[in-house]
Amino acid sequence: MVGNLSEEHRRWILKTYWKYENAEAVRRIQENEFHLPTPSLFTIYHIPDRFETTNSFANELEHGRPRMTLIQDNEMKVALIFVNSRKKSGKLGIPRISLQRLIYQLHLKPY
């Protein structure tokens, strides 16, 4: 739920939590004022904790291997080579997963 909240909403939750120091009170006030689905108690507790440790409302960075950017140059290379010869598409120097993603985005069929 934290990922779906805007920065303004997170700031409001933080201020309200610091004012009342009660997550359930924050949920009740939000429900009455905004008429939106309320975040979980974990989310309400997590926002002040994250702000105190990082001084930021931003989401945490993603972990793991970064995705290869699907730039238009790669799209054009894949489209031209894949249409002419599917066997040569492996020699582009593009990771297999990125190649499959590009093929899907270009609405090409692997057969």
C-alpha positions as CSV (number, residue, x, y, z in Angstrom):
1,M,0.0,0.0,0.0
2,V,2.9,2.4,0.7
3,G,3.9,2.4,-3.0
4,N,0.4,3.6,-4.0
5,L,0.4,6.6,-1.7
6,S,1.4,10.0,-3.0
7,E,4.1,12.0,-1.2
8,E,1.5,14.5,0.1
9,H,-0.5,11.7,1.5
10,R,2.5,10.2,3.2
11,R,3.4,13.6,4.6
12,W,-0.1,13.9,6.0
13,I,0.1,10.5,7.6
14,L,3.5,11.4,9.2
15,K,2.2,14.7,10.6
16,T,-1.0,13.1,11.9
17,Y,0.9,10.1,13.4
18,W,3.3,12.5,15.2
19,K,0.4,14.5,16.5
20,Y,-1.7,11.6,17.9
21,E,1.1,8.9,18.2
22,N,-1.6,6.3,17.4
23,A,-1.9,4.5,14.1
24,E,-5.5,3.6,14.6
25,A,-6.4,7.3,15.2
26,V,-4.6,8.1,11.9
27,R,-6.8,5.5,10.1
28,R,-10.0,6.8,11.6
29,I,-9.2,10.5,10.7
30,Q,-8.1,9.6,7.2
31,E,-11.3,7.6,6.7
32,N,-13.4,10.5,7.8
33,E,-11.5,13.2,5.9
34,F,-10.5,11.6,2.6
35,H,-13.1,8.8,2.2
36,L,-10.3,6.6,0.7
37,P,-9.3,3.0,1.6
38,T,-7.1,3.3,4.7
39,P,-3.6,1.9,4.7
40,S,-2.8,-0.9,7.0
41,L,-1.4,-0.3,10.5
42,F,1.9,-1.6,9.3
43,T,2.0,1.0,6.6
44,I,1.2,3.8,9.0
45,Y,4.0,2.6,11.4
46,H,6.4,2.1,8.5
47,I,6.2,5.7,7.1
48,P,7.6,7.4,10.3
49,D,10.2,4.7,10.8
50,R,11.4,5.2,7.2
51,F,11.4,8.9,7.5
52,E,13.4,8.8,10.7
53,T,16.1,6.5,9.2
54,T,16.3,8.0,5.7
55,N,14.7,11.5,6.0
56,S,12.7,10.7,2.9
57,F,9.3,9.6,1.8
58,A,10.5,8.0,-1.4
59,N,10.2,4.3,-2.1
60,E,13.2,2.1,-1.5
61,L,15.3,1.4,-4.5
62,E,14.7,-1.9,-6.3
63,H,17.2,-4.6,-5.6
64,G,18.7,-7.1,-8.0
65,R,20.0,-7.0,-11.5
66,P,19.0,-3.8,-13.4
67,R,16.9,-4.3,-16.5
68,M,18.4,-3.5,-19.8
69,T,16.8,-0.4,-21.2
70,L,14.6,-1.0,-24.1
71,I,15.7,1.8,-26.3
72,Q,14.5,2.4,-29.9
73,D,17.8,1.4,-31.4
74,N,17.4,-2.1,-29.9
75,E,13.8,-2.2,-31.1
76,M,14.9,-1.4,-34.7
77,K,17.8,-3.9,-34.6
78,V,15.5,-6.7,-33.3
79,A,12.7,-5.9,-35.8
80,L,15.0,-5.9,-38.8
81,I,17.0,-8.9,-37.9
82,F,14.1,-11.0,-36.5
83,V,12.0,-10.4,-39.6
84,N,14.9,-11.3,-41.9
85,S,16.5,-14.2,-40.0
86,R,15.4,-15.4,-36.5
87,K,18.6,-17.4,-36.1
88,K,20.8,-14.3,-36.2
89,S,18.8,-12.6,-33.4
90,G,21.0,-14.3,-30.8
91,K,24.1,-12.5,-32.1
92,L,22.8,-9.0,-31.3
93,G,24.4,-8.8,-27.9
94,I,21.0,-8.3,-26.2
95,P,20.2,-10.5,-23.2
96,R,17.7,-13.2,-24.0
97,I,15.0,-11.9,-21.6
98,S,15.3,-8.4,-23.1
99,L,15.1,-9.9,-26.6
100,Q,11.9,-11.8,-25.6
101,R,10.4,-8.6,-24.1
102,L,11.2,-6.6,-27.3
103,I,9.7,-9.3,-29.5
104,Y,6.6,-9.2,-27.4
105,Q,6.3,-5.4,-27.5
106,L,6.8,-5.4,-31.3
107,H,4.0,-8.1,-31.6
108,L,6.3,-10.5,-33.4
109,K,5.9,-14.2,-33.2
110,P,8.7,-16.6,-32.4
111,Y,7.5,-19.1,-35.0
